[in-house]
Amino acid sequence: MLGAIIGDVAGSYYEVLEVKAIRESSLKRRSYEDRIKVLDNSVSLFDDNCSCTDDSILTMAIMDAII
């Protein structure tokens, strides 16, 4: 569960970039090549743009229910 939350928070930065790119484009689906371009090795795993998302909250709720 902890790994899922860490991955969700780290990926939240890229998720926002993807949503912005789709909204700015007339295309509803982007190719894999276009999506992979947002991955930037100069961006640290966690920075000020990363945040907890609804997926993290739901993962914690499931963990609480299981325990």
Biopython code that builds the backbone (N, CA, C, O; Angstrom):
import numpy as np
from Bio.PDB.StructureBuilder import StructureBuilder

atoms = [
    (1, "MET", "N", (0.816, -1.189, 0.000)),
    (1, "MET", "CA", (0.000, 0.000, 0.000)),
    (1, "MET", "C", (0.865, 1.260, 0.000)),
    (1, "MET", "O", (0.558, 2.242, -0.676)),
    (2, "LEU", "N", (1.939, 1.211, 0.764)),
    (2, "LEU", "CA", (2.818, 2.375, 0.829)),
    (2, "LEU", "C", (3.431, 2.665, -0.539)),
    (2, "LEU", "O", (3.554, 3.823, -0.937)),
    (3, "GLY", "N", (3.812, 1.616, -1.250)),
    (3, "GLY", "CA", (4.377, 1.801, -2.590)),
    (3, "GLY", "C", (3.380, 2.430, -3.546)),
    (3, "GLY", "O", (3.755, 3.247, -4.387)),
    (4, "ALA", "N", (2.109, 2.056, -3.423)),
    (4, "ALA", "CA", (1.068, 2.633, -4.279)),
    (4, "ALA", "C", (0.912, 4.125, -4.005)),
    (4, "ALA", "O", (0.739, 4.914, -4.934)),
    (5, "ILE", "N", (0.972, 4.508, -2.749)),
    (5, "ILE", "CA", (0.829, 5.926, -2.387)),
    (5, "ILE", "C", (2.043, 6.719, -2.851)),
    (5, "ILE", "O", (1.901, 7.820, -3.384)),
    (6, "ILE", "N", (3.241, 6.163, -2.650)),
    (6, "ILE", "CA", (4.458, 6.859, -3.097)),
    (6, "ILE", "C", (4.421, 7.049, -4.620)),
    (6, "ILE", "O", (4.733, 8.129, -5.120)),
    (7, "GLY", "N", (4.045, 6.014, -5.339)),
    (7, "GLY", "CA", (3.957, 6.118, -6.799)),
    (7, "GLY", "C", (2.911, 7.117, -7.248)),
    (7, "GLY", "O", (3.109, 7.837, -8.227)),
    (8, "ASP", "N", (1.797, 7.163, -6.533)),
    (8, "ASP", "CA", (0.736, 8.104, -6.891)),
    (8, "ASP", "C", (1.181, 9.546, -6.685)),
    (8, "ASP", "O", (0.947, 10.401, -7.539)),
    (9, "VAL", "N", (1.813, 9.813, -5.567)),
    (9, "VAL", "CA", (2.286, 11.184, -5.289)),
    (9, "VAL", "C", (3.375, 11.584, -6.280)),
    (9, "VAL", "O", (3.365, 12.702, -6.794)),
    (10, "ALA", "N", (4.311, 10.678, -6.549)),
    (10, "ALA", "CA", (5.387, 10.992, -7.496)),
    (10, "ALA", "C", (4.835, 11.208, -8.901)),
    (10, "ALA", "O", (5.337, 12.064, -9.630)),
    (11, "GLY", "N", (3.826, 10.460, -9.290)),
    (11, "GLY", "CA", (3.253, 10.578, -10.635)),
    (11, "GLY", "C", (2.244, 11.694, -10.785)),
    (11, "GLY", "O", (1.827, 12.000, -11.902)),
    (12, "SER", "N", (1.840, 12.314, -9.679)),
    (12, "SER", "CA", (0.824, 13.369, -9.762)),
    (12, "SER", "C", (1.291, 14.545, -10.614)),
    (12, "SER", "O", (0.483, 15.183, -11.288)),
    (13, "TYR", "N", (2.586, 14.834, -10.586)),
    (13, "TYR", "CA", (3.145, 15.925, -11.400)),
    (13, "TYR", "C", (2.906, 15.653, -12.883)),
    (13, "TYR", "O", (2.486, 16.542, -13.624)),
    (14, "TYR", "N", (3.175, 14.423, -13.310)),
    (14, "TYR", "CA", (3.020, 14.073, -14.719)),
    (14, "TYR", "C", (1.562, 13.948, -15.122)),
    (14, "TYR", "O", (1.209, 14.207, -16.273)),
    (15, "GLU", "N", (0.716, 13.554, -14.186)),
    (15, "GLU", "CA", (-0.709, 13.457, -14.482)),
    (15, "GLU", "C", (-1.287, 14.835, -14.814)),
    (15, "GLU", "O", (-2.089, 14.971, -15.738)),
    (16, "VAL", "N", (-0.883, 15.837, -14.069)),
    (16, "VAL", "CA", (-1.343, 17.205, -14.329)),
    (16, "VAL", "C", (-0.845, 17.686, -15.686)),
    (16, "VAL", "O", (-1.591, 18.322, -16.432)),
    (17, "LEU", "N", (0.413, 17.386, -16.012)),
    (17, "LEU", "CA", (0.941, 17.773, -17.323)),
    (17, "LEU", "C", (0.148, 17.119, -18.446)),
    (17, "LEU", "O", (-0.118, 17.754, -19.466)),
    (18, "GLU", "N", (-0.230, 15.862, -18.271)),
    (18, "GLU", "CA", (-0.990, 15.136, -19.287)),
    (18, "GLU", "C", (-2.371, 15.754, -19.484)),
    (18, "GLU", "O", (-2.813, 15.936, -20.618)),
    (19, "VAL", "N", (-3.046, 16.074, -18.402)),
    (19, "VAL", "CA", (-4.376, 16.678, -18.493)),
    (19, "VAL", "C", (-4.295, 18.038, -19.176)),
    (19, "VAL", "O", (-5.130, 18.354, -20.025)),
    (20, "LYS", "N", (-3.302, 18.844, -18.818)),
    (20, "LYS", "CA", (-3.138, 20.154, -19.456)),
    (20, "LYS", "C", (-2.877, 20.014, -20.952)),
    (20, "LYS", "O", (-3.421, 20.779, -21.750)),
    (21, "ALA", "N", (-2.061, 19.056, -21.334)),
    (21, "ALA", "CA", (-1.747, 18.856, -22.750)),
    (21, "ALA", "C", (-2.978, 18.441, -23.527)),
    (21, "ALA", "O", (-3.167, 18.884, -24.660)),
    (22, "ILE", "N", (-3.818, 17.602, -22.947)),
    (22, "ILE", "CA", (-5.037, 17.170, -23.629)),
    (22, "ILE", "C", (-6.008, 18.333, -23.764)),
    (22, "ILE", "O", (-6.639, 18.489, -24.810)),
    (23, "ARG", "N", (-6.139, 19.145, -22.734)),
    (23, "ARG", "CA", (-7.065, 20.286, -22.784)),
    (23, "ARG", "C", (-6.632, 21.323, -23.808)),
    (23, "ARG", "O", (-7.471, 21.963, -24.441)),
    (24, "GLU", "N", (-5.326, 21.493, -23.973)),
    (24, "GLU", "CA", (-4.819, 22.495, -24.915)),
    (24, "GLU", "C", (-4.847, 22.005, -26.349)),
    (24, "GLU", "O", (-4.682, 22.798, -27.276)),
    (25, "SER", "N", (-5.052, 20.723, -26.547)),
    (25, "SER", "CA", (-5.042, 20.137, -27.875)),
    (25, "SER", "C", (-6.459, 19.759, -28.280)),
    (25, "SER", "O", (-7.309, 19.502, -27.428)),
    (26, "SER", "N", (-6.703, 19.726, -29.565)),
    (26, "SER", "CA", (-8.008, 19.304, -30.051)),
    (26, "SER", "C", (-8.127, 17.781, -30.058)),
    (26, "SER", "O", (-9.218, 17.242, -30.239)),
    (27, "LEU", "N", (-7.008, 17.092, -29.861)),
    (27, "LEU", "CA", (-7.016, 15.634, -29.843)),
    (27, "LEU", "C", (-7.497, 15.118, -28.499)),
    (27, "LEU", "O", (-7.138, 15.665, -27.456)),
    (28, "LYS", "N", (-8.298, 14.082, -28.518)),
    (28, "LYS", "CA", (-8.754, 13.485, -27.267)),
    (28, "LYS", "C", (-7.773, 12.434, -26.756)),
    (28, "LYS", "O", (-7.666, 12.213, -25.550)),
    (29, "ARG", "N", (-7.059, 11.789, -27.675)),
    (29, "ARG", "CA", (-6.066, 10.797, -27.279)),
    (29, "ARG", "C", (-4.741, 11.148, -27.933)),
    (29, "ARG", "O", (-4.683, 11.475, -29.118)),
    (30, "ARG", "N", (-3.695, 11.078, -27.153)),
    (30, "ARG", "CA", (-2.364, 11.366, -27.686)),
    (30, "ARG", "C", (-1.607, 10.068, -27.883)),
    (30, "ARG", "O", (-1.868, 9.074, -27.204)),
    (31, "SER", "N", (-0.684, 10.081, -28.800)),
    (31, "SER", "CA", (0.112, 8.882, -29.061)),
    (31, "SER", "C", (1.074, 8.632, -27.901)),
    (31, "SER", "O", (1.344, 9.524, -27.096)),
    (32, "TYR", "N", (1.580, 7.414, -27.833)),
    (32, "TYR", "CA", (2.545, 7.056, -26.792)),
    (32, "TYR", "C", (3.778, 7.947, -26.883)),
    (32, "TYR", "O", (4.309, 8.384, -25.861)),
    (33, "GLU", "N", (4.228, 8.212, -28.088)),
    (33, "GLU", "CA", (5.422, 9.040, -28.273)),
    (33, "GLU", "C", (5.215, 10.439, -27.705)),
    (33, "GLU", "O", (6.124, 11.003, -27.096)),
    (34, "ASP", "N", (4.032, 10.998, -27.900)),
    (34, "ASP", "CA", (3.746, 12.327, -27.359)),
    (34, "ASP", "C", (3.649, 12.300, -25.833)),
    (34, "ASP", "O", (4.108, 13.223, -25.161)),
    (35, "ARG", "N", (3.049, 11.236, -25.288)),
    (35, "ARG", "CA", (2.901, 11.158, -23.831)),
    (35, "ARG", "C", (4.233, 10.954, -23.143)),
    (35, "ARG", "O", (4.454, 11.506, -22.065)),
    (36, "ILE", "N", (5.119, 10.184, -23.727)),
    (36, "ILE", "CA", (6.398, 9.886, -23.085)),
    (36, "ILE", "C", (7.310, 11.117, -23.055)),
    (36, "ILE", "O", (8.251, 11.168, -22.263)),
    (37, "LYS", "N", (7.040, 12.100, -23.905)),
    (37, "LYS", "CA", (7.863, 13.311, -23.935)),
    (37, "LYS", "C", (7.758, 14.115, -22.647)),
    (37, "LYS", "O", (8.664, 14.890, -22.341)),
    (38, "VAL", "N", (6.681, 13.956, -21.883)),
    (38, "VAL", "CA", (6.539, 14.736, -20.647)),
    (38, "VAL", "C", (7.450, 14.225, -19.548)),
    (38, "VAL", "O", (7.690, 14.933, -18.569)),
    (39, "LEU", "N", (7.964, 13.002, -19.690)),
    (39, "LEU", "CA", (8.875, 12.477, -18.677)),
    (39, "LEU", "C", (10.200, 13.215, -18.762)),
    (39, "LEU", "O", (10.889, 13.152, -19.781)),
    (40, "ASP", "N", (10.544, 13.892, -17.728)),
    (40, "ASP", "CA", (11.724, 14.740, -17.715)),
    (40, "ASP", "C", (12.668, 14.259, -16.619)),
    (40, "ASP", "O", (12.322, 14.308, -15.438)),
    (41, "ASN", "N", (13.848, 13.797, -16.997)),
    (41, "ASN", "CA", (14.810, 13.285, -16.017)),
    (41, "ASN", "C", (15.361, 14.364, -15.093)),
    (41, "ASN", "O", (15.916, 14.046, -14.042)),
    (42, "SER", "N", (15.217, 15.625, -15.465)),
    (42, "SER", "CA", (15.736, 16.689, -14.609)),
    (42, "SER", "C", (14.785, 17.010, -13.455)),
    (42, "SER", "O", (15.164, 17.723, -12.526)),
    (43, "VAL", "N", (13.570, 16.500, -13.504)),
    (43, "VAL", "CA", (12.605, 16.727, -12.427)),
    (43, "VAL", "C", (12.834, 15.672, -11.346)),
    (43, "VAL", "O", (12.888, 14.477, -11.636)),
    (44, "SER", "N", (12.966, 16.120, -10.106)),
    (44, "SER", "CA", (13.188, 15.171, -9.020)),
    (44, "SER", "C", (11.925, 14.338, -8.785)),
    (44, "SER", "O", (10.834, 14.712, -9.214)),
    (45, "LEU", "N", (12.090, 13.212, -8.101)),
    (45, "LEU", "CA", (10.968, 12.316, -7.864)),
    (45, "LEU", "C", (9.851, 13.020, -7.104)),
    (45, "LEU", "O", (8.676, 12.869, -7.439)),
    (46, "PHE", "N", (10.210, 13.779, -6.094)),
    (46, "PHE", "CA", (9.237, 14.558, -5.332)),
    (46, "PHE", "C", (9.667, 16.018, -5.351)),
    (46, "PHE", "O", (10.824, 16.329, -5.071)),
    (47, "ASP", "N", (8.752, 16.905, -5.677)),
    (47, "ASP", "CA", (9.034, 18.337, -5.610)),
    (47, "ASP", "C", (7.767, 19.066, -5.199)),
    (47, "ASP", "O", (6.776, 18.434, -4.831)),
    (48, "ASP", "N", (7.792, 20.382, -5.258)),
    (48, "ASP", "CA", (6.648, 21.185, -4.804)),
    (48, "ASP", "C", (5.396, 20.961, -5.648)),
    (48, "ASP", "O", (4.288, 21.234, -5.187)),
    (49, "ASN", "N", (5.556, 20.470, -6.871)),
    (49, "ASN", "CA", (4.401, 20.256, -7.746)),
    (49, "ASN", "C", (3.698, 18.930, -7.495)),
    (49, "ASN", "O", (2.610, 18.706, -8.025)),
    (50, "CYS", "N", (4.287, 18.052, -6.707)),
    (50, "CYS", "CA", (3.672, 16.759, -6.392)),
    (50, "CYS", "C", (2.682, 16.934, -5.247)),
    (50, "CYS", "O", (2.887, 17.754, -4.351)),
    (51, "SER", "N", (1.612, 16.156, -5.290)),
    (51, "SER", "CA", (0.621, 16.255, -4.219)),
    (51, "SER", "C", (-0.094, 14.925, -4.038)),
    (51, "SER", "O", (-0.042, 14.039, -4.892)),
    (52, "CYS", "N", (-0.747, 14.820, -2.924)),
    (52, "CYS", "CA", (-1.581, 13.663, -2.644)),
    (52, "CYS", "C", (-2.827, 13.769, -3.527)),
    (52, "CYS", "O", (-3.388, 14.854, -3.683)),
    (53, "THR", "N", (-3.254, 12.659, -4.095)),
    (53, "THR", "CA", (-4.429, 12.690, -4.965)),
    (53, "THR", "C", (-5.545, 11.840, -4.367)),
    (53, "THR", "O", (-5.385, 11.216, -3.318)),
    (54, "ASP", "N", (-6.669, 11.834, -5.057)),
    (54, "ASP", "CA", (-7.793, 11.033, -4.597)),
    (54, "ASP", "C", (-7.442, 9.547, -4.580)),
    (54, "ASP", "O", (-7.972, 8.799, -3.759)),
    (55, "ASP", "N", (-6.569, 9.120, -5.462)),
    (55, "ASP", "CA", (-6.157, 7.716, -5.468)),
    (55, "ASP", "C", (-5.420, 7.350, -4.181)),
    (55, "ASP", "O", (-5.583, 6.246, -3.662)),
    (56, "SER", "N", (-4.615, 8.271, -3.670)),
    (56, "SER", "CA", (-3.914, 8.016, -2.402)),
    (56, "SER", "C", (-4.910, 7.894, -1.255)),
    (56, "SER", "O", (-4.775, 7.023, -0.396)),
    (57, "ILE", "N", (-5.898, 8.763, -1.245)),
    (57, "ILE", "CA", (-6.916, 8.739, -0.194)),
    (57, "ILE", "C", (-7.698, 7.430, -0.241)),
    (57, "ILE", "O", (-7.953, 6.817, 0.796)),
    (58, "LEU", "N", (-8.076, 7.005, -1.441)),
    (58, "LEU", "CA", (-8.827, 5.761, -1.584)),
    (58, "LEU", "C", (-7.971, 4.552, -1.198)),
    (58, "LEU", "O", (-8.486, 3.597, -0.618)),
    (59, "THR", "N", (-6.681, 4.578, -1.509)),
    (59, "THR", "CA", (-5.789, 3.497, -1.117)),
    (59, "THR", "C", (-5.707, 3.398, 0.401)),
    (59, "THR", "O", (-5.724, 2.296, 0.951)),
    (60, "MET", "N", (-5.617, 4.534, 1.083)),
    (60, "MET", "CA", (-5.587, 4.512, 2.551)),
    (60, "MET", "C", (-6.904, 4.023, 3.123)),
    (60, "MET", "O", (-6.914, 3.331, 4.140)),
    (61, "ALA", "N", (-8.023, 4.371, 2.484)),
    (61, "ALA", "CA", (-9.329, 3.907, 2.950)),
    (61, "ALA", "C", (-9.438, 2.390, 2.827)),
    (61, "ALA", "O", (-9.965, 1.728, 3.720)),
    (62, "ILE", "N", (-8.941, 1.844, 1.727)),
    (62, "ILE", "CA", (-8.957, 0.391, 1.546)),
    (62, "ILE", "C", (-8.066, -0.282, 2.594)),
    (62, "ILE", "O", (-8.441, -1.304, 3.168)),
    (63, "MET", "N", (-6.903, 0.285, 2.837)),
    (63, "MET", "CA", (-5.996, -0.262, 3.837)),
    (63, "MET", "C", (-6.661, -0.265, 5.199)),
    (63, "MET", "O", (-6.564, -1.245, 5.937)),
    (64, "ASP", "N", (-7.333, 0.818, 5.536)),
    (64, "ASP", "CA", (-8.029, 0.919, 6.822)),
    (64, "ASP", "C", (-9.132, -0.138, 6.928)),
    (64, "ASP", "O", (-9.306, -0.749, 7.982)),
    (65, "ALA", "N", (-9.870, -0.352, 5.846)),
    (65, "ALA", "CA", (-10.943, -1.330, 5.853)),
    (65, "ALA", "C", (-10.389, -2.744, 5.991)),
    (65, "ALA", "O", (-10.996, -3.580, 6.660)),
    (66, "ILE", "N", (-9.245, -3.024, 5.369)),
    (66, "ILE", "CA", (-8.661, -4.361, 5.458)),
    (66, "ILE", "C", (-8.127, -4.628, 6.864)),
    (66, "ILE", "O", (-8.290, -5.724, 7.400)),
    (67, "ILE", "N", (-7.499, -3.636, 7.444)),
    (67, "ILE", "CA", (-6.919, -3.804, 8.774)),
    (67, "ILE", "C", (-8.032, -3.890, 9.805)),
    (67, "ILE", "O", (-7.760, -4.033, 10.996)),
]
sb = StructureBuilder()
sb.init_structure("model")
sb.init_model(0)
sb.init_chain("A")
sb.init_seg("    ")
for serial, (resi, resn, name, xyz) in enumerate(atoms, 1):
    if name == "N":
        sb.init_residue(resn, " ", resi, " ")
    sb.init_atom(name, np.array(xyz, "f"), 0.0, 1.0, " ", f" {name:<3s}", serial, name[0])
structure = sb.get_structure()
